[in-house]
Amino acid sequence: MKNHDSSLLCRSTCAALHRLQTLTGLALCSVLLAACGGKSQADNSSSGAPPAMPVQAIVAEPRTITDTTEYLALLKSRRSATINPQVEGQITKIVVKSGDHVKAGDALLQIDPLKQEAAVNSQEAARTAQEATVRYAQVSLERAKKLFDAGVISKQDYDNAQTSYDSAVAQLKSLEHQVQQQRVELRYYSVSAPMDGIVGDVPVRVGDRVSVTTLLTTVDEPGALEAYIYVPAARSHDLHLGLPVKLMGDNGNVLETQTVLAKASIGASKVNFRIAQQVRAQISWGSRTGQVIPVLAVQRVNGEFFAFVAVKEVHGTVARQRLLKVGETIGNDYTVLQGISAGDHIIVSALQFLQDGTPVAEQLQNGKATSGNGGGPPASN
């Protein structure tokens, strides 16, 4: 009885050293087993079986696996105005900066108006001169009418005076329209906000020469946003209306969930999103029931993935190596596509000391403890 107790003490101490999973622990364990001697060694040598390696294991249980993929997404306003100049010229002043809140009609920047102001002044001078011409033509017409009524001049002379007056009036109206047009164009040199909103990026600088195709800035109405998600063409066939999307923060926390195709609308949110902000978008393609395995329980050899499972055989529990086919990682687990079935006891410790067929004494982390080489039913396929 004393030898039996001594053997149990040695085994328990050795098991504790094995859990250290270090070479020092193995060496101390070997010395301890040699020091114990006695009947326990005689029993082991007579049975011909090596001592069972203490390991920890978990029972493989089916769980719901969500097929998700992360992509880069760009947030844009659903109501945004792109500001381009309506005239060409050199920028002389920028009134706003990115992020400013503006009202409709507020000035954004100024394009050099000197040339246009000169054109307006020239047209106004021409109009003033034409007004004088109209006044002279009117006086001439009135004089011609009196002379015609008195029979001094002919009808042709009177008609010529009337034509000159009508032509001067028409010319004046044309010049007035030209002045009005030049004044309207002059207002284009002061670029203003078309609506209330937030100023976006301002890519131009004072001194830049711009044309009607140059992007000056954008004004985005706050509130409704859209996430532009750039999905690879290989997965385009999986896109459909109703796919859930999660916007992920830098720390991996979910920021927002919406319904999308590949452009997701974003409603009211507690998160302070910015226009043109880049975020990670996680698309959930669907879910299935399958197996997962801790990353630390998987070994990779020559590009292949392997794991050890504890299997009860005729002479006891042994470690059996399984070839795995794994998918994407979910947290600290691999999704298992092939190699692990529900109910398998996956070994998660002392992997570096195991070989296929090594006797093990498993301690389940999510179930009851099992015995080592105490026998048991044959392994099921």
Contacts in CASP RR format, 6 or more apart in sequence:
PFRMAT RR
TARGET T0000
AUTHOR 0000-0000-0000
METHOD contacts of the structure
MODEL  1
MKNHDSSLLCRSTCAALHRLQTLTGLALCSVLLAACGGKSQADNSSSGAP
PAMPVQAIVAEPRTITDTTEYLALLKSRRSATINPQVEGQITKIVVKSGD
HVKAGDALLQIDPLKQEAAVNSQEAARTAQEATVRYAQVSLERAKKLFDA
GVISKQDYDNAQTSYDSAVAQLKSLEHQVQQQRVELRYYSVSAPMDGIVG
DVPVRVGDRVSVTTLLTTVDEPGALEAYIYVPAARSHDLHLGLPVKLMGD
NGNVLETQTVLAKASIGASKVNFRIAQQVRAQISWGSRTGQVIPVLAVQR
VNGEFFAFVAVKEVHGTVARQRLLKVGETIGNDYTVLQGISAGDHIIVSA
LQFLQDGTPVAEQLQNGKATSGNGGGPPASN
3 38 0 8 1.000
3 39 0 8 1.000
3 40 0 8 1.000
4 39 0 8 1.000
4 40 0 8 1.000
6 36 0 8 1.000
6 38 0 8 1.000
6 40 0 8 1.000
7 36 0 8 1.000
7 39 0 8 1.000
7 40 0 8 1.000
7 43 0 8 1.000
10 32 0 8 1.000
10 33 0 8 1.000
10 36 0 8 1.000
10 40 0 8 1.000
11 40 0 8 1.000
11 51 0 8 1.000
13 29 0 8 1.000
13 32 0 8 1.000
14 29 0 8 1.000
14 32 0 8 1.000
14 33 0 8 1.000
14 51 0 8 1.000
14 54 0 8 1.000
15 54 0 8 1.000
15 361 0 8 1.000
17 25 0 8 1.000
17 26 0 8 1.000
17 28 0 8 1.000
17 29 0 8 1.000
17 32 0 8 1.000
18 25 0 8 1.000
18 26 0 8 1.000
18 29 0 8 1.000
18 53 0 8 1.000
18 54 0 8 1.000
18 350 0 8 1.000
18 353 0 8 1.000
19 54 0 8 1.000
19 349 0 8 1.000
19 350 0 8 1.000
21 349 0 8 1.000
21 350 0 8 1.000
21 352 0 8 1.000
21 353 0 8 1.000
26 353 0 8 1.000
33 41 0 8 1.000
33 51 0 8 1.000
44 50 0 8 1.000
44 51 0 8 1.000
49 315 0 8 1.000
49 359 0 8 1.000
49 373 0 8 1.000
50 358 0 8 1.000
50 359 0 8 1.000
51 359 0 8 1.000
52 317 0 8 1.000
52 359 0 8 1.000
52 360 0 8 1.000
52 361 0 8 1.000
52 372 0 8 1.000
52 373 0 8 1.000
53 319 0 8 1.000
53 350 0 8 1.000
53 353 0 8 1.000
53 354 0 8 1.000
53 358 0 8 1.000
53 359 0 8 1.000
53 360 0 8 1.000
53 361 0 8 1.000
54 350 0 8 1.000
54 360 0 8 1.000
54 361 0 8 1.000
54 363 0 8 1.000
55 310 0 8 1.000
55 319 0 8 1.000
55 347 0 8 1.000
55 348 0 8 1.000
55 349 0 8 1.000
55 350 0 8 1.000
55 354 0 8 1.000
55 360 0 8 1.000
55 361 0 8 1.000
55 362 0 8 1.000
55 363 0 8 1.000
56 347 0 8 1.000
56 348 0 8 1.000
56 349 0 8 1.000
56 350 0 8 1.000
56 362 0 8 1.000
56 363 0 8 1.000
56 364 0 8 1.000
56 365 0 8 1.000
57 309 0 8 1.000
57 310 0 8 1.000
57 345 0 8 1.000
57 346 0 8 1.000
57 347 0 8 1.000
57 348 0 8 1.000
57 362 0 8 1.000
57 363 0 8 1.000
57 364 0 8 1.000
57 365 0 8 1.000
58 294 0 8 1.000
58 297 0 8 1.000
58 345 0 8 1.000
58 346 0 8 1.000
58 348 0 8 1.000
58 364 0 8 1.000
58 365 0 8 1.000
58 366 0 8 1.000
59 343 0 8 1.000
59 344 0 8 1.000
59 345 0 8 1.000
59 346 0 8 1.000
59 364 0 8 1.000
59 366 0 8 1.000
59 367 0 8 1.000
60 291 0 8 1.000
60 293 0 8 1.000
60 340 0 8 1.000
60 341 0 8 1.000
60 342 0 8 1.000
60 343 0 8 1.000
60 344 0 8 1.000
60 345 0 8 1.000
60 346 0 8 1.000
61 291 0 8 1.000
61 342 0 8 1.000
61 343 0 8 1.000
61 366 0 8 1.000
62 289 0 8 1.000
62 290 0 8 1.000
62 291 0 8 1.000
62 342 0 8 1.000
63 289 0 8 1.000
63 290 0 8 1.000
63 291 0 8 1.000
63 292 0 8 1.000
64 287 0 8 1.000
64 288 0 8 1.000
64 289 0 8 1.000
64 290 0 8 1.000
65 287 0 8 1.000
65 288 0 8 1.000
65 289 0 8 1.000
65 290 0 8 1.000
65 292 0 8 1.000
65 330 0 8 1.000
65 335 0 8 1.000
66 284 0 8 1.000
66 286 0 8 1.000
66 287 0 8 1.000
66 330 0 8 1.000
67 284 0 8 1.000
67 285 0 8 1.000
67 286 0 8 1.000
67 287 0 8 1.000
67 288 0 8 1.000
68 282 0 8 1.000
68 283 0 8 1.000
68 284 0 8 1.000
68 285 0 8 1.000
69 235 0 8 1.000
69 282 0 8 1.000
69 283 0 8 1.000
69 285 0 8 1.000
70 248 0 8 1.000
70 280 0 8 1.000
70 281 0 8 1.000
70 282 0 8 1.000
70 283 0 8 1.000
71 229 0 8 1.000
71 230 0 8 1.000
71 231 0 8 1.000
71 280 0 8 1.000
71 281 0 8 1.000
71 282 0 8 1.000
71 283 0 8 1.000
72 229 0 8 1.000
72 230 0 8 1.000
72 278 0 8 1.000
72 279 0 8 1.000
72 280 0 8 1.000
72 281 0 8 1.000
73 227 0 8 1.000
73 228 0 8 1.000
73 229 0 8 1.000
73 230 0 8 1.000
73 247 0 8 1.000
73 264 0 8 1.000
73 278 0 8 1.000
73 279 0 8 1.000
73 280 0 8 1.000
73 281 0 8 1.000
74 227 0 8 1.000
74 228 0 8 1.000
74 230 0 8 1.000
74 276 0 8 1.000
74 277 0 8 1.000
74 278 0 8 1.000
75 225 0 8 1.000
75 226 0 8 1.000
75 227 0 8 1.000
75 228 0 8 1.000
75 266 0 8 1.000
75 273 0 8 1.000
75 274 0 8 1.000
75 275 0 8 1.000
75 276 0 8 1.000
75 277 0 8 1.000
75 278 0 8 1.000
75 279 0 8 1.000
76 220 0 8 1.000
76 225 0 8 1.000
76 226 0 8 1.000
76 227 0 8 1.000
76 228 0 8 1.000
76 275 0 8 1.000
76 276 0 8 1.000
77 220 0 8 1.000
77 221 0 8 1.000
77 222 0 8 1.000
77 223 0 8 1.000
77 224 0 8 1.000
77 225 0 8 1.000
77 226 0 8 1.000
77 275 0 8 1.000
78 224 0 8 1.000
78 225 0 8 1.000
78 226 0 8 1.000
78 265 0 8 1.000
79 220 0 8 1.000
79 221 0 8 1.000
79 224 0 8 1.000
80 218 0 8 1.000
80 219 0 8 1.000
80 220 0 8 1.000
80 221 0 8 1.000
80 275 0 8 1.000
81 194 0 8 1.000
81 195 0 8 1.000
81 218 0 8 1.000
81 219 0 8 1.000
81 220 0 8 1.000
82 215 0 8 1.000
82 218 0 8 1.000
83 108 0 8 1.000
83 191 0 8 1.000
83 193 0 8 1.000
83 194 0 8 1.000
83 215 0 8 1.000
83 216 0 8 1.000
83 217 0 8 1.000
83 218 0 8 1.000
83 219 0 8 1.000
84 212 0 8 1.000
84 213 0 8 1.000
84 214 0 8 1.000
84 215 0 8 1.000
84 216 0 8 1.000
85 111 0 8 1.000
85 188 0 8 1.000
85 191 0 8 1.000
85 210 0 8 1.000
85 211 0 8 1.000
85 212 0 8 1.000
85 214 0 8 1.000
85 216 0 8 1.000
86 188 0 8 1.000
86 212 0 8 1.000
87 111 0 8 1.000
87 116 0 8 1.000
87 185 0 8 1.000
87 188 0 8 1.000
87 189 0 8 1.000
87 212 0 8 1.000
88 209 0 8 1.000
88 210 0 8 1.000
88 211 0 8 1.000
88 212 0 8 1.000
89 111 0 8 1.000
89 112 0 8 1.000
89 189 0 8 1.000
89 209 0 8 1.000
89 210 0 8 1.000
89 211 0 8 1.000
90 111 0 8 1.000
90 112 0 8 1.000
90 207 0 8 1.000
90 208 0 8 1.000
90 209 0 8 1.000
90 210 0 8 1.000
91 109 0 8 1.000
91 110 0 8 1.000
91 111 0 8 1.000
91 112 0 8 1.000
91 204 0 8 1.000
91 205 0 8 1.000
91 206 0 8 1.000
91 207 0 8 1.000
91 208 0 8 1.000
91 209 0 8 1.000
91 210 0 8 1.000
92 110 0 8 1.000
92 111 0 8 1.000
92 112 0 8 1.000
92 206 0 8 1.000
92 207 0 8 1.000
93 109 0 8 1.000
93 110 0 8 1.000
93 206 0 8 1.000
94 108 0 8 1.000
94 109 0 8 1.000
94 110 0 8 1.000
94 202 0 8 1.000
94 204 0 8 1.000
94 205 0 8 1.000
94 206 0 8 1.000
95 106 0 8 1.000
95 107 0 8 1.000
95 108 0 8 1.000
95 109 0 8 1.000
95 110 0 8 1.000
96 102 0 8 1.000
96 106 0 8 1.000
96 108 0 8 1.000
96 109 0 8 1.000
96 199 0 8 1.000
96 202 0 8 1.000
96 217 0 8 1.000
97 199 0 8 1.000
97 202 0 8 1.000
98 199 0 8 1.000
98 200 0 8 1.000
98 201 0 8 1.000
98 202 0 8 1.000
98 217 0 8 1.000
99 198 0 8 1.000
99 199 0 8 1.000
99 200 0 8 1.000
100 198 0 8 1.000
100 199 0 8 1.000
101 196 0 8 1.000
101 197 0 8 1.000
101 198 0 8 1.000
101 199 0 8 1.000
102 108 0 8 1.000
102 193 0 8 1.000
102 196 0 8 1.000
102 197 0 8 1.000
102 198 0 8 1.000
102 199 0 8 1.000
102 219 0 8 1.000
103 193 0 8 1.000
103 196 0 8 1.000
104 193 0 8 1.000
104 194 0 8 1.000
104 195 0 8 1.000
104 196 0 8 1.000
105 192 0 8 1.000
105 193 0 8 1.000
105 194 0 8 1.000
106 192 0 8 1.000
106 193 0 8 1.000
107 190 0 8 1.000
107 191 0 8 1.000
107 192 0 8 1.000
108 191 0 8 1.000
108 192 0 8 1.000
108 193 0 8 1.000
108 199 0 8 1.000
108 216 0 8 1.000
108 217 0 8 1.000
108 219 0 8 1.000
109 191 0 8 1.000
109 202 0 8 1.000
109 204 0 8 1.000
109 216 0 8 1.000
109 217 0 8 1.000
110 189 0 8 1.000
110 190 0 8 1.000
110 191 0 8 1.000
111 188 0 8 1.000
111 189 0 8 1.000
111 190 0 8 1.000
111 191 0 8 1.000
111 210 0 8 1.000
112 189 0 8 1.000
113 186 0 8 1.000
113 189 0 8 1.000
113 190 0 8 1.000
116 182 0 8 1.000
116 185 0 8 1.000
116 186 0 8 1.000
116 189 0 8 1.000
117 186 0 8 1.000
119 182 0 8 1.000
120 179 0 8 1.000
120 182 0 8 1.000
120 183 0 8 1.000
120 186 0 8 1.000
123 175 0 8 1.000
123 178 0 8 1.000
123 179 0 8 1.000
123 182 0 8 1.000
124 179 0 8 1.000
126 175 0 8 1.000
126 178 0 8 1.000
127 172 0 8 1.000
127 175 0 8 1.000
127 176 0 8 1.000
127 178 0 8 1.000
127 179 0 8 1.000
130 168 0 8 1.000
130 171 0 8 1.000
130 172 0 8 1.000
130 175 0 8 1.000
131 172 0 8 1.000
133 168 0 8 1.000
133 171 0 8 1.000
133 172 0 8 1.000
134 165 0 8 1.000
134 168 0 8 1.000
134 169 0 8 1.000
134 171 0 8 1.000
134 172 0 8 1.000
136 168 0 8 1.000
137 161 0 8 1.000
137 164 0 8 1.000
137 165 0 8 1.000
137 167 0 8 1.000
137 168 0 8 1.000
137 169 0 8 1.000
138 165 0 8 1.000
140 161 0 8 1.000
140 164 0 8 1.000
140 165 0 8 1.000
141 161 0 8 1.000
141 162 0 8 1.000
141 164 0 8 1.000
141 165 0 8 1.000
143 161 0 8 1.000
144 153 0 8 1.000
144 157 0 8 1.000
144 158 0 8 1.000
144 160 0 8 1.000
144 161 0 8 1.000
144 162 0 8 1.000
145 158 0 8 1.000
145 161 0 8 1.000
147 153 0 8 1.000
147 157 0 8 1.000
147 158 0 8 1.000
148 154 0 8 1.000
148 155 0 8 1.000
148 157 0 8 1.000
148 158 0 8 1.000
191 216 0 8 1.000
193 199 0 8 1.000
193 219 0 8 1.000
194 219 0 8 1.000
195 219 0 8 1.000
195 221 0 8 1.000
196 221 0 8 1.000
197 219 0 8 1.000
197 220 0 8 1.000
197 221 0 8 1.000
197 222 0 8 1.000
198 219 0 8 1.000
198 220 0 8 1.000
198 221 0 8 1.000
198 222 0 8 1.000
198 275 0 8 1.000
199 217 0 8 1.000
199 218 0 8 1.000
199 219 0 8 1.000
200 217 0 8 1.000
200 218 0 8 1.000
200 219 0 8 1.000
200 220 0 8 1.000
200 275 0 8 1.000
200 276 0 8 1.000
201 217 0 8 1.000
201 218 0 8 1.000
201 276 0 8 1.000
202 216 0 8 1.000
202 217 0 8 1.000
203 215 0 8 1.000
203 216 0 8 1.000
203 217 0 8 1.000
204 210 0 8 1.000
204 214 0 8 1.000
204 215 0 8 1.000
204 216 0 8 1.000
204 217 0 8 1.000
208 214 0 8 1.000
210 216 0 8 1.000
218 275 0 8 1.000
220 275 0 8 1.000
223 267 0 8 1.000
223 268 0 8 1.000
224 265 0 8 1.000
224 266 0 8 1.000
224 267 0 8 1.000
225 265 0 8 1.000
225 266 0 8 1.000
225 267 0 8 1.000
225 273 0 8 1.000
225 275 0 8 1.000
226 263 0 8 1.000
226 264 0 8 1.000
226 265 0 8 1.000
226 266 0 8 1.000
227 245 0 8 1.000
227 247 0 8 1.000
227 258 0 8 1.000
227 260 0 8 1.000
227 263 0 8 1.000
227 264 0 8 1.000
227 266 0 8 1.000
227 279 0 8 1.000
227 281 0 8 1.000
228 262 0 8 1.000
228 263 0 8 1.000
229 245 0 8 1.000
229 260 0 8 1.000
229 262 0 8 1.000
229 263 0 8 1.000
229 264 0 8 1.000
229 281 0 8 1.000
229 283 0 8 1.000
231 239 0 8 1.000
231 262 0 8 1.000
231 283 0 8 1.000
235 285 0 8 1.000
238 285 0 8 1.000
239 261 0 8 1.000
239 262 0 8 1.000
240 261 0 8 1.000
241 259 0 8 1.000
241 261 0 8 1.000
242 259 0 8 1.000
242 260 0 8 1.000
242 261 0 8 1.000
243 259 0 8 1.000
243 260 0 8 1.000
243 261 0 8 1.000
243 283 0 8 1.000
243 284 0 8 1.000
243 285 0 8 1.000
244 257 0 8 1.000
244 258 0 8 1.000
244 259 0 8 1.000
244 260 0 8 1.000
244 283 0 8 1.000
244 284 0 8 1.000
245 257 0 8 1.000
245 258 0 8 1.000
245 259 0 8 1.000
245 260 0 8 1.000
245 264 0 8 1.000
245 281 0 8 1.000
245 282 0 8 1.000
245 283 0 8 1.000
245 284 0 8 1.000
246 254 0 8 1.000
246 255 0 8 1.000
246 256 0 8 1.000
246 257 0 8 1.000
246 281 0 8 1.000
246 282 0 8 1.000
246 284 0 8 1.000
247 254 0 8 1.000
247 255 0 8 1.000
247 256 0 8 1.000
247 257 0 8 1.000
247 258 0 8 1.000
247 266 0 8 1.000
247 271 0 8 1.000
247 279 0 8 1.000
247 280 0 8 1.000
247 281 0 8 1.000
247 282 0 8 1.000
248 254 0 8 1.000
248 255 0 8 1.000
248 279 0 8 1.000
248 280 0 8 1.000
248 281 0 8 1.000
248 282 0 8 1.000
249 255 0 8 1.000
249 279 0 8 1.000
249 280 0 8 1.000
252 280 0 8 1.000
254 282 0 8 1.000
255 269 0 8 1.000
255 271 0 8 1.000
255 279 0 8 1.000
256 266 0 8 1.000
256 267 0 8 1.000
256 269 0 8 1.000
256 271 0 8 1.000
258 264 0 8 1.000
258 265 0 8 1.000
258 266 0 8 1.000
258 267 0 8 1.000
259 265 0 8 1.000
260 283 0 8 1.000
264 281 0 8 1.000
266 273 0 8 1.000
273 279 0 8 1.000
290 335 0 8 1.000
290 336 0 8 1.000
291 335 0 8 1.000
291 336 0 8 1.000
291 340 0 8 1.000
291 341 0 8 1.000
291 342 0 8 1.000
292 330 0 8 1.000
292 333 0 8 1.000
292 334 0 8 1.000
292 335 0 8 1.000
292 336 0 8 1.000
293 307 0 8 1.000
293 324 0 8 1.000
293 326 0 8 1.000
293 333 0 8 1.000
293 334 0 8 1.000
293 336 0 8 1.000
293 340 0 8 1.000
293 346 0 8 1.000
294 332 0 8 1.000
294 333 0 8 1.000
294 334 0 8 1.000
294 346 0 8 1.000
294 348 0 8 1.000
295 329 0 8 1.000
295 332 0 8 1.000
295 333 0 8 1.000
295 334 0 8 1.000
296 332 0 8 1.000
296 348 0 8 1.000
297 307 0 8 1.000
297 308 0 8 1.000
297 346 0 8 1.000
297 347 0 8 1.000
297 348 0 8 1.000
297 351 0 8 1.000
298 305 0 8 1.000
298 306 0 8 1.000
298 307 0 8 1.000
298 324 0 8 1.000
298 326 0 8 1.000
298 334 0 8 1.000
299 305 0 8 1.000
299 306 0 8 1.000
299 307 0 8 1.000
299 351 0 8 1.000
300 306 0 8 1.000
304 323 0 8 1.000
305 323 0 8 1.000
305 324 0 8 1.000
305 325 0 8 1.000
305 326 0 8 1.000
305 334 0 8 1.000
306 321 0 8 1.000
306 322 0 8 1.000
306 323 0 8 1.000
306 324 0 8 1.000
307 321 0 8 1.000
307 322 0 8 1.000
307 324 0 8 1.000
307 340 0 8 1.000
307 346 0 8 1.000
307 347 0 8 1.000
308 319 0 8 1.000
308 320 0 8 1.000
308 321 0 8 1.000
308 322 0 8 1.000
308 346 0 8 1.000
308 347 0 8 1.000
308 351 0 8 1.000
308 354 0 8 1.000
309 319 0 8 1.000
309 320 0 8 1.000
309 322 0 8 1.000
309 340 0 8 1.000
309 344 0 8 1.000
309 345 0 8 1.000
309 346 0 8 1.000
309 347 0 8 1.000
310 317 0 8 1.000
310 318 0 8 1.000
310 319 0 8 1.000
310 320 0 8 1.000
310 345 0 8 1.000
310 347 0 8 1.000
310 360 0 8 1.000
310 362 0 8 1.000
310 370 0 8 1.000
311 317 0 8 1.000
311 318 0 8 1.000
311 319 0 8 1.000
311 320 0 8 1.000
311 345 0 8 1.000
311 379 0 8 1.000
312 370 0 8 1.000
312 375 0 8 1.000
312 376 0 8 1.000
312 377 0 8 1.000
312 378 0 8 1.000
312 379 0 8 1.000
313 376 0 8 1.000
313 378 0 8 1.000
313 379 0 8 1.000
314 375 0 8 1.000
314 376 0 8 1.000
314 378 0 8 1.000
315 373 0 8 1.000
315 375 0 8 1.000
316 359 0 8 1.000
316 372 0 8 1.000
316 373 0 8 1.000
316 374 0 8 1.000
316 375 0 8 1.000
316 376 0 8 1.000
317 359 0 8 1.000
317 360 0 8 1.000
317 361 0 8 1.000
317 362 0 8 1.000
317 370 0 8 1.000
317 371 0 8 1.000
317 372 0 8 1.000
317 373 0 8 1.000
317 374 0 8 1.000
317 375 0 8 1.000
317 376 0 8 1.000
318 357 0 8 1.000
318 358 0 8 1.000
318 359 0 8 1.000
318 360 0 8 1.000
319 347 0 8 1.000
319 354 0 8 1.000
319 355 0 8 1.000
319 356 0 8 1.000
319 357 0 8 1.000
319 358 0 8 1.000
319 359 0 8 1.000
319 360 0 8 1.000
320 356 0 8 1.000
320 357 0 8 1.000
320 379 0 8 1.000
321 354 0 8 1.000
321 355 0 8 1.000
321 356 0 8 1.000
322 339 0 8 1.000
322 340 0 8 1.000
323 339 0 8 1.000
324 334 0 8 1.000
324 336 0 8 1.000
324 338 0 8 1.000
324 339 0 8 1.000
324 340 0 8 1.000
325 336 0 8 1.000
325 337 0 8 1.000
325 338 0 8 1.000
325 339 0 8 1.000
326 334 0 8 1.000
326 335 0 8 1.000
326 336 0 8 1.000
326 337 0 8 1.000
327 334 0 8 1.000
327 335 0 8 1.000
327 336 0 8 1.000
327 337 0 8 1.000
328 334 0 8 1.000
328 335 0 8 1.000
329 335 0 8 1.000
340 346 0 8 1.000
345 362 0 8 1.000
345 364 0 8 1.000
345 370 0 8 1.000
347 354 0 8 1.000
347 360 0 8 1.000
347 362 0 8 1.000
348 365 0 8 1.000
354 360 0 8 1.000
359 372 0 8 1.000
359 373 0 8 1.000
360 372 0 8 1.000
361 370 0 8 1.000
361 371 0 8 1.000
361 372 0 8 1.000
361 373 0 8 1.000
362 369 0 8 1.000
362 370 0 8 1.000
362 372 0 8 1.000
363 369 0 8 1.000
363 370 0 8 1.000
364 370 0 8 1.000
END
